[in-house]
Amino acid sequence: MLVLSRKLNETIVIDGGIRITVVGVRGDQVRIGIEAPPEVTILREELCRRPAALASRQLATAN
């Protein structure tokens, strides 16, 4: 994992086409803005885990 420090309004560029900008900092919360091409899917991590959890529950109830 690469760990970087950024200040308000500073940006990180990934692969030339994805830009992550710090748009706000309040207490322990950081707001980020993400610009990416339309073919790039951006999800919060908890949404990535949700389909796997639902699938495993459905398998358990089917057996």
N, CA, C and O atoms as a Tinker XYZ file with bonds, in Angstrom:
   252  protein
     1  N      0.849000   -1.172000    0.000000    73     2
     2  CA     0.000000    0.000000    0.000000    64     1     3
     3  C      0.897000    1.238000    0.000000    63     2     4     5
     4  O      1.852000    1.338000    0.770000    81     3
     5  N      0.571000    2.147000   -0.858000    73     3     6
     6  CA     1.245000    3.443000   -0.907000    64     5     7
     7  C      0.468000    4.410000   -0.026000    63     6     8     9
     8  O     -0.746000    4.541000   -0.176000    81     7
     9  N      1.147000    5.083000    0.883000    73     7    10
    10  CA     0.509000    6.049000    1.764000    64     9    11
    11  C      1.071000    7.426000    1.436000    63    10    12    13
    12  O      2.284000    7.633000    1.458000    81    11
    13  N      0.181000    8.363000    1.132000    73    11    14
    14  CA     0.586000    9.719000    0.779000    64    13    15
    15  C     -0.093000   10.723000    1.696000    63    14    16    17
    16  O     -1.197000   10.483000    2.185000    81    15
    17  N      0.560000   11.824000    1.921000    73    15    18
    18  CA    -0.053000   12.939000    2.641000    64    17    19
    19  C     -0.466000   13.994000    1.623000    63    18    20    21
    20  O      0.297000   14.312000    0.710000    81    19
    21  N     -1.657000   14.528000    1.776000    73    19    22
    22  CA    -2.152000   15.588000    0.909000    64    21    23
    23  C     -2.822000   16.626000    1.766000    63    22    24    25
    24  O     -3.373000   16.307000    2.819000    81    23
    25  N     -2.781000   17.852000    1.333000    73    23    26
    26  CA    -3.468000   18.947000    2.009000    64    25    27
    27  C     -4.741000   19.278000    1.235000    63    26    28    29
    28  O     -4.965000   18.777000    0.133000    81    27
    29  N     -5.557000   20.123000    1.828000    73    27    30
    30  CA    -6.797000   20.548000    1.201000    64    29    31
    31  C     -6.528000   21.055000   -0.214000    63    30    32    33
    32  O     -5.607000   21.843000   -0.429000    81    31
    33  N     -7.320000   20.611000   -1.162000    73    31    34
    34  CA    -7.260000   20.973000   -2.582000    64    33    35
    35  C     -6.070000   20.373000   -3.326000    63    34    36    37
    36  O     -5.857000   20.701000   -4.494000    81    35
    37  N     -5.298000   19.514000   -2.690000    73    35    38
    38  CA    -4.215000   18.830000   -3.404000    64    37    39
    39  C     -4.756000   17.539000   -4.016000    63    38    40    41
    40  O     -5.705000   16.943000   -3.508000    81    39
    41  N     -4.132000   17.121000   -5.116000    73    39    42
    42  CA    -4.642000   16.013000   -5.927000    64    41    43
    43  C     -3.602000   14.924000   -6.100000    63    42    44    45
    44  O     -2.399000   15.182000   -6.121000    81    43
    45  N     -4.093000   13.707000   -6.224000    73    43    46
    46  CA    -3.288000   12.542000   -6.589000    64    45    47
    47  C     -3.800000   12.077000   -7.945000    63    46    48    49
    48  O     -5.012000   12.005000   -8.149000    81    47
    49  N     -2.905000   11.761000   -8.874000    73    47    50
    50  CA    -3.301000   11.269000  -10.203000    64    49    51
    51  C     -2.871000    9.810000  -10.311000    63    50    52    53
    52  O     -1.725000    9.465000  -10.024000    81    51
    53  N     -3.806000    8.960000  -10.728000    73    51    54
    54  CA    -3.545000    7.530000  -10.896000    64    53    55
    55  C     -3.687000    7.182000  -12.364000    63    54    56    57
    56  O     -4.718000    7.457000  -12.978000    81    55
    57  N     -2.671000    6.586000  -12.915000    73    55    58
    58  CA    -2.680000    6.078000  -14.290000    64    57    59
    59  C     -3.058000    7.150000  -15.309000    63    58    60    61
    60  O     -3.589000    6.827000  -16.372000    81    59
    61  N     -2.796000    8.405000  -15.005000    73    59    62
    62  CA    -3.032000    9.490000  -15.944000    64    61    63
    63  C     -4.478000    9.889000  -16.157000    63    62    64    65
    64  O     -4.737000   10.938000  -16.747000    81    63
    65  N     -5.442000    9.079000  -15.692000    73    63    66
    66  CA    -6.832000    9.396000  -15.982000    64    65    67
    67  C     -7.737000    9.469000  -14.773000    63    66    68    69
    68  O     -8.908000    9.825000  -14.907000    81    67
    69  N     -7.226000    9.140000  -13.588000    73    67    70
    70  CA    -8.036000    9.162000  -12.377000    64    69    71
    71  C     -7.423000   10.195000  -11.436000    63    70    72    73
    72  O     -6.242000   10.123000  -11.099000    81    71
    73  N     -8.238000   11.148000  -11.021000    73    71    74
    74  CA    -7.760000   12.220000  -10.143000    64    73    75
    75  C     -8.532000   12.156000   -8.831000    63    74    76    77
    76  O     -9.762000   12.130000   -8.825000    81    75
    77  N     -7.798000   12.132000   -7.720000    73    75    78
    78  CA    -8.393000   12.117000   -6.388000    64    77    79
    79  C     -7.954000   13.397000   -5.694000    63    78    80    81
    80  O     -6.760000   13.637000   -5.517000    81    79
    81  N     -8.925000   14.218000   -5.302000    73    79    82
    82  CA    -8.637000   15.518000   -4.708000    64    81    83
    83  C     -9.235000   15.592000   -3.307000    63    82    84    85
    84  O    -10.376000   15.181000   -3.092000    81    83
    85  N     -8.472000   16.110000   -2.365000    73    83    86
    86  CA    -8.979000   16.357000   -1.014000    64    85    87
    87  C     -9.821000   17.633000   -1.088000    63    86    88    89
    88  O     -9.294000   18.717000   -1.340000    81    87
    89  N    -11.128000   17.497000   -0.868000    73    87    90
    90  CA   -12.017000   18.651000   -0.999000    64    89    91
    91  C    -12.482000   19.197000    0.346000    63    90    92    93
    92  O    -13.064000   20.280000    0.410000    81    91
    93  N    -12.226000   18.450000    1.425000    73    91    94
    94  CA   -12.618000   18.957000    2.735000    64    93    95
    95  C    -12.037000   18.119000    3.852000    63    94    96    97
    96  O    -11.855000   16.909000    3.710000    81    95
    97  N    -11.747000   18.770000    4.961000    73    95    98
    98  CA   -11.262000   18.086000    6.157000    64    97    99
    99  C    -11.983000   18.705000    7.341000    63    98   100   101
   100  O    -11.940000   19.919000    7.542000    81    99
   101  N    -12.654000   17.851000    8.134000    73    99   102
   102  CA   -13.355000   18.334000    9.323000    64   101   103
   103  C    -13.188000   17.291000   10.422000    63   102   104   105
   104  O    -13.761000   16.204000   10.343000    81   103
   105  N    -12.415000   17.618000   11.433000    73   103   106
   106  CA   -12.167000   16.655000   12.512000    64   105   107
   107  C    -11.456000   15.435000   11.963000    63   106   108   109
   108  O    -10.400000   15.549000   11.341000    81   107
   109  N    -12.040000   14.261000   12.196000    73   107   110
   110  CA   -11.419000   13.025000   11.709000    64   109   111
   111  C    -11.997000   12.561000   10.371000    63   110   112   113
   112  O    -11.727000   11.439000    9.942000    81   111
   113  N    -12.775000   13.394000    9.718000    73   111   114
   114  CA   -13.341000   13.045000    8.420000    64   113   115
   115  C    -12.644000   13.811000    7.306000    63   114   116   117
   116  O    -12.367000   15.004000    7.425000    81   115
   117  N    -12.369000   13.100000    6.227000    73   115   118
   118  CA   -11.763000   13.698000    5.039000    64   117   119
   119  C    -12.718000   13.473000    3.877000    63   118   120   121
   120  O    -13.155000   12.346000    3.642000    81   119
   121  N    -13.041000   14.520000    3.159000    73   119   122
   122  CA   -13.890000   14.391000    1.965000    64   121   123
   123  C    -12.986000   14.403000    0.745000    63   122   124   125
   124  O    -12.095000   15.244000    0.621000    81   123
   125  N    -13.225000   13.463000   -0.147000    73   123   126
   126  CA   -12.429000   13.397000   -1.369000    64   125   127
   127  C    -13.352000   13.472000   -2.576000    63   126   128   129
   128  O    -14.503000   13.039000   -2.528000    81   127
   129  N    -12.827000   14.024000   -3.646000    73   127   130
   130  CA   -13.523000   14.042000   -4.925000    64   129   131
   131  C    -12.748000   13.154000   -5.880000    63   130   132   133
   132  O    -11.518000   13.179000   -5.896000    81   131
   133  N    -13.454000   12.374000   -6.670000    73   131   134
   134  CA   -12.812000   11.456000   -7.607000    64   133   135
   135  C    -13.313000   11.750000   -9.010000    63   134   136   137
   136  O    -14.518000   11.755000   -9.262000    81   135
   137  N    -12.388000   11.994000   -9.912000    73   135   138
   138  CA   -12.701000   12.156000  -11.329000    64   137   139
   139  C    -12.087000   10.965000  -12.053000    63   138   140   141
   140  O    -10.897000   10.685000  -11.905000    81   139
   141  N    -12.905000   10.263000  -12.837000    73   139   142
   142  CA   -12.420000    9.086000  -13.552000    64   141   143
   143  C    -13.205000    8.933000  -14.846000    63   142   144   145
   144  O    -14.317000    9.447000  -14.969000    81   143
   145  N    -12.624000    8.225000  -15.811000    73   143   146
   146  CA   -13.365000    7.963000  -17.047000    64   145   147
   147  C    -14.647000    7.174000  -16.748000    63   146   148   149
   148  O    -14.707000    6.451000  -15.753000    81   147
   149  N    -15.656000    7.306000  -17.587000    73   147   150
   150  CA   -16.942000    6.646000  -17.326000    64   149   151
   151  C    -16.850000    5.126000  -17.227000    63   150   152   153
   152  O    -17.693000    4.503000  -16.581000    81   151
   153  N    -15.857000    4.525000  -17.844000    73   151   154
   154  CA   -15.748000    3.059000  -17.800000    64   153   155
   155  C    -15.132000    2.542000  -16.505000    63   154   156   157
   156  O    -15.051000    1.332000  -16.296000    81   155
   157  N    -14.697000    3.452000  -15.634000    73   155   158
   158  CA   -14.111000    3.059000  -14.343000    64   157   159
   159  C    -15.209000    3.064000  -13.287000    63   158   160   161
   160  O    -15.867000    4.081000  -13.071000    81   159
   161  N    -15.403000    1.918000  -12.630000    73   159   162
   162  CA   -16.391000    1.806000  -11.569000    64   161   163
   163  C    -15.748000    2.219000  -10.256000    63   162   164   165
   164  O    -14.649000    1.772000   -9.927000    81   163
   165  N    -16.438000    3.076000   -9.506000    73   163   166
   166  CA   -15.941000    3.532000   -8.213000    64   165   167
   167  C    -16.986000    3.179000   -7.164000    63   166   168   169
   168  O    -18.127000    3.634000   -7.243000    81   167
   169  N    -16.600000    2.370000   -6.184000    73   167   170
   170  CA   -17.509000    1.951000   -5.119000    64   169   171
   171  C    -16.848000    2.123000   -3.766000    63   170   172   173
   172  O    -15.630000    1.992000   -3.643000    81   171
   173  N    -17.646000    2.415000   -2.752000    73   171   174
   174  CA   -17.143000    2.359000   -1.380000    64   173   175
   175  C    -16.883000    0.890000   -1.044000    63   174   176   177
   176  O    -17.592000    0.006000   -1.524000    81   175
   177  N    -15.878000    0.635000   -0.227000    73   175   178
   178  CA   -15.495000   -0.745000    0.072000    64   177   179
   179  C    -16.652000   -1.565000    0.630000    63   178   180   181
   180  O    -16.802000   -2.732000    0.269000    81   179
   181  N    -17.471000   -0.982000    1.501000    73   179   182
   182  CA   -18.562000   -1.748000    2.101000    64   181   183
   183  C    -19.575000   -2.205000    1.058000    63   182   184   185
   184  O    -20.246000   -3.217000    1.260000    81   183
   185  N    -19.699000   -1.488000   -0.046000    73   183   186
   186  CA   -20.598000   -1.921000   -1.119000    64   185   187
   187  C    -19.994000   -3.063000   -1.922000    63   186   188   189
   188  O    -20.729000   -3.865000   -2.497000    81   187
   189  N    -18.686000   -3.149000   -1.969000    73   187   190
   190  CA   -18.025000   -4.267000   -2.645000    64   189   191
   191  C    -18.226000   -5.558000   -1.873000    63   190   192   193
   192  O    -18.369000   -6.624000   -2.471000    81   191
   193  N    -18.239000   -5.473000   -0.550000    73   191   194
   194  CA   -18.392000   -6.667000    0.292000    64   193   195
   195  C    -19.831000   -7.147000    0.347000    63   194   196   197
   196  O    -20.075000   -8.335000    0.555000    81   195
   197  N    -20.781000   -6.256000    0.167000    73   195   198
   198  CA   -22.198000   -6.594000    0.333000    64   197   199
   199  C    -22.674000   -7.717000   -0.594000    63   198   200   201
   200  O    -23.324000   -8.638000   -0.097000    81   199
   201  N    -22.400000   -7.709000   -1.899000    73   199   202
   202  CA   -22.885000   -8.803000   -2.751000    64   201   203
   203  C    -22.344000  -10.168000   -2.328000    63   202   204   205
   204  O    -23.068000  -11.160000   -2.407000    81   203
   205  N    -21.095000  -10.243000   -1.883000    73   203   206
   206  CA   -20.530000  -11.521000   -1.444000    64   205   207
   207  C    -21.247000  -12.016000   -0.191000    63   206   208   209
   208  O    -21.516000  -13.210000   -0.058000    81   207
   209  N    -21.554000  -11.110000    0.719000    73   207   210
   210  CA   -22.257000  -11.494000    1.941000    64   209   211
   211  C    -23.664000  -11.971000    1.619000    63   210   212   213
   212  O    -24.129000  -12.953000    2.198000    81   211
   213  N    -24.347000  -11.294000    0.705000    73   211   214
   214  CA   -25.698000  -11.716000    0.310000    64   213   215
   215  C    -25.664000  -13.078000   -0.364000    63   214   216   217
   216  O    -26.527000  -13.915000   -0.099000    81   215
   217  N    -24.691000  -13.317000   -1.225000    73   215   218
   218  CA   -24.586000  -14.593000   -1.927000    64   217   219
   219  C    -24.330000  -15.732000   -0.944000    63   218   220   221
   220  O    -24.927000  -16.801000   -1.074000    81   219
   221  N    -23.460000  -15.521000    0.028000    73   219   222
   222  CA   -23.165000  -16.584000    0.986000    64   221   223
   223  C    -24.385000  -16.880000    1.860000    63   222   224   225
   224  O    -24.610000  -18.036000    2.217000    81   223
   225  N    -25.177000  -15.861000    2.214000    73   223   226
   226  CA   -26.406000  -16.094000    2.970000    64   225   227
   227  C    -27.416000  -16.869000    2.146000    63   226   228   229
   228  O    -28.098000  -17.750000    2.669000    81   227
   229  N    -27.522000  -16.550000    0.861000    73   227   230
   230  CA   -28.474000  -17.250000   -0.004000    64   229   231
   231  C    -28.080000  -18.713000   -0.160000    63   230   232   233
   232  O    -28.952000  -19.581000   -0.180000    81   231
   233  N    -26.785000  -19.005000   -0.272000    73   231   234
   234  CA   -26.328000  -20.386000   -0.341000    64   233   235
   235  C    -26.631000  -21.124000    0.935000    63   234   236   237
   236  O    -27.041000  -22.283000    0.883000    81   235
   237  N    -26.449000  -20.503000    2.072000    73   235   238
   238  CA   -26.683000  -21.148000    3.352000    64   237   239
   239  C    -28.162000  -21.497000    3.537000    63   238   240   241
   240  O    -28.489000  -22.557000    4.071000    81   239
   241  N    -29.047000  -20.613000    3.100000    73   239   242
   242  CA   -30.484000  -20.881000    3.260000    64   241   243
   243  C    -30.981000  -21.865000    2.213000    63   242   244   245
   244  O    -32.000000  -22.518000    2.440000    81   243
   245  N    -30.313000  -21.998000    1.087000    73   243   246
   246  CA   -30.743000  -22.920000    0.040000    64   245   247
   247  C    -30.399000  -24.364000    0.398000    63   246   248   249
   248  O    -31.062000  -25.291000   -0.066000    81   247
   249  N    -29.372000  -24.558000    1.214000    73   247   250
   250  CA   -28.939000  -25.932000    1.569000    64   249   251
   251  C    -29.667000  -26.465000    2.723000    63   250   252
   252  O    -29.420000  -27.597000    3.140000    81   251
